[in-house]
Amino acid sequence: MSNGAVNTPRKKTLLDDYRQPHPATKDPLPGGKYPAQAMWQQKNNGAIVFKINDGVFEKGQKNNPKEVDMNYVDRGALFDAILDATSDVNFGTKQISIAKRQYIFSGGQSKLSDNPIVQAMFTIVRDKDGVIRLGYSKGDYKAQIIFKGANFTAVRMKNDAGETVEDTGQMSRWAARTWVHFHRALLDEMERNGWEPPKPRDGGNGNGGFNNGGNGGGNRGNNSGYDESIDEIDDMF
């Protein structure tokens, strides 16, 4: 966005309505009143954004660690990983890093980074109970999303002792699959319909959307960004 440009609010949709049964954290994040929700938004340039809505607002925040641009390939990888986790008992833990080369400010001018810069990390986990968890990390910002039934919807079963118990794992897997199936085609259509040709760069600014959506979580000095490991993020779970 060039200097002096008007910050136009994004169009609200069903996908980012907080009243909908979005997957969420177990507890509020620091400073929040309610569990943080995972949702999708579309930027005014047509890009699709994965967003954590934690209810915490910080004035003057330059970069937004709570969201990341995700094209159809990145979304497809995330969705497929979640589906794999729902069907594979031995899935364990997998991690996806969203990374790209982007323009950075160096030596008084804008230039393309030498190496890919991590925009965000996703950690997909199937725990011992079969519950599906989605870790989101961008820089120091972390959120652990748990898939479960909408509101208080639950599934119950008879255990080996004949007792009626709640099967949180089965409900979680159903919820995760539903989340993927509901969003996948819809987000693809939104991205196709919202696409516009890139605008020409003007003196290094307005790079046609290449860096829209955030340097946060990326430029850590050597332009590599690959400084987070599965073991480090596993500490969340």
Order of alpha helices (4+ residues) and beta strands (2+ residues): beta-beta-beta-beta-alpha-beta-beta-beta-beta-beta-beta-beta-beta-alpha-alpha
